């Protein structure tokens, strides 16, 4: 923030006055920001970034996840550390916790219902194929009487 180039004492005095005014404005803004408990809470929440929706994933911020995402943020690392990494050391468990919490941002109600729908559809297809006597329906489309006949010349 370069101001006016200072060439004489008057320029220096005007720059000092401008900076003093700017300091007063900023200090009053800071006092307003920390004046009440709700303002303190809003300031603390501003530390956590609000991310945009990327590729169908809802906001990846901590407080912007849906209920299933928040639960998976805690259950996923706990489950992994108690089962697969049970005999691992502290550093491996810490690394698993950090990675699984980052991965839990991709878990949402939409993604779980989408995966569940795909698994259910796959299961239904397998069951239909194994049932005897179930024949796939074929649709016969009659020719269009108003369309000109197709002729081919050689």
C-alpha positions in Angstrom: 0.0 0.0 0.0 2.2 2.6 -1.2 0.8 6.1 -0.7 2.0 9.3 -2.4 5.7 9.5 -2.7 7.1 11.7 0.1 9.2 14.5 -1.2 9.0 17.1 1.6 7.8 17.6 5.2 4.3 18.5 4.2 3.9 15.1 2.3 5.2 13.4 5.4 2.8 15.1 7.7 -0.2 14.3 5.4 0.9 10.7 5.2 1.1 10.5 9.0 -2.4 12.0 9.3 -3.8 9.5 6.8 -2.2 6.6 8.6 -3.5 7.8 12.0 -7.1 8.0 10.6 -6.7 4.6 9.0 -5.5 3.2 12.4 -8.5 4.7 14.2 -11.0 3.2 11.7 -9.4 -0.2 11.9 -9.3 -0.2 15.7 -13.0 0.7 15.9 -13.8 -2.1 13.4 -11.8 -4.6 15.6 -13.6 -3.4 18.7 -17.0 -4.0 17.0 -15.9 -7.4 15.9 -15.0 -8.6 19.4 -17.7 -6.7 21.3 -20.1 -9.5 22.1 -20.0 -13.3 22.6 -21.9 -13.9 19.3 -19.3 -11.7 17.5 -16.5 -13.8 19.1 -18.3 -17.0 18.0 -18.7 -15.7 14.4 -15.0 -14.8 14.3 -14.0 -18.3 15.5 -16.2 -19.8 12.8 -14.6 -17.7 10.2 -11.4 -19.7 10.7 -13.0 -22.7 9.1 -13.2 -22.2 5.3 -16.5 -22.5 3.5 -15.8 -24.5 0.4 -17.9 -24.5 -2.7 -19.7 -27.6 -4.1 -17.2 -29.6 -6.1 -18.3 -32.5 -8.4 -21.5 -33.1 -6.6 -20.0 -33.1 -3.1 -21.7 -30.8 -0.7 -19.7 -28.2 1.0 -16.6 -29.7 2.6 -16.3 -27.3 5.5 -16.7 -28.9 9.0 -20.0 -27.2 9.9 -21.4 -27.3 6.4 -21.6 -31.1 6.2 -24.9 -33.0 6.6 -25.6 -35.3 9.5 -24.1 -38.4 8.0 -20.9 -36.6 7.0 -20.4 -35.3 10.6 -21.0 -38.8 12.0 -18.5 -40.4 9.6 -15.9 -37.7 10.4 -15.7 -39.3 13.9 -16.8 -42.9 13.3 -14.5 -43.6 10.4 -11.2 -42.9 12.1 -12.4 -44.6 15.3 -13.5 -47.7 13.5 -10.3 -48.0 11.4 -8.0 -47.5 14.4 -10.0 -50.1 16.5 -10.1 -52.8 13.7 -7.6 -52.7 10.9 -4.8 -50.6 12.6 -5.3 -52.1 16.1 -1.7 -53.0 16.7 -0.2 -50.0 15.0 1.8 -47.3 16.7 0.7 -43.8 17.5 2.0 -42.1 14.3 0.2 -44.6 12.1 -3.0 -44.1 14.0 -2.7 -40.3 13.8 -2.0 -40.5 10.1 -5.1 -42.8 9.6 -7.2 -40.4 11.6 -6.2 -37.3 9.5 -6.6 -39.1 6.2 -10.0 -40.7 7.1 -11.3 -37.3 8.4 -10.3 -35.7 5.1 -12.0 -38.6 3.2 -15.1 -38.2 5.3 -15.8 -34.9 3.6 -16.8 -36.9 0.5 -19.3 -39.0 2.5 -22.8 -37.4 2.4 -26.3 -38.5 2.4 -26.4 -38.1 -1.4 -23.3 -40.2 -2.0 -24.5 -43.0 0.3 -27.9 -43.2 -1.2 -26.3 -43.2 -4.7 -24.0 -46.1 -3.8 -26.9 -47.9 -2.1 -29.1 -47.5 -5.2 -26.3 -48.9 -7.4 -25.8 -51.9 -5.1 -29.5 -52.5 -4.9 -29.8 -52.4 -8.7 -26.9 -54.8 -9.1 -28.5 -57.2 -6.6 -31.9 -57.0 -8.4 -30.2 -57.8 -11.7 -28.4 -60.8 -10.2 -31.6 -62.1 -8.6 -33.6 -61.7 -11.9 -30.9 -63.6 -13.9 -31.0 -66.5 -11.4 -34.8 -66.9 -11.4 -35.9 -69.6 -13.8 -38.6 -68.8 -16.3 -38.0 -65.1 -16.3 -37.6 -64.1 -19.9 -36.5 -60.6 -20.9 -39.2 -58.8 -22.7 -38.6 -57.9 -26.3 -40.4 -55.0 -27.8 -41.4 -55.3 -31.5 -41.9 -52.0 -33.2 -44.2 -52.2 -36.3 -43.0 -50.4 -39.4 -44.4 -46.9 -39.9 -47.0 -47.1 -42.7 -46.6 -43.4 -43.6 -42.9 -43.6 -44.1 -41.6 -44.2 -47.7 -40.2 -47.6 -48.3 -36.5 -48.0 -48.0 -34.9 -48.8 -51.3 -31.3 -49.4 -52.0 -29.7 -49.1 -55.4 -26.5 -50.6 -56.5 
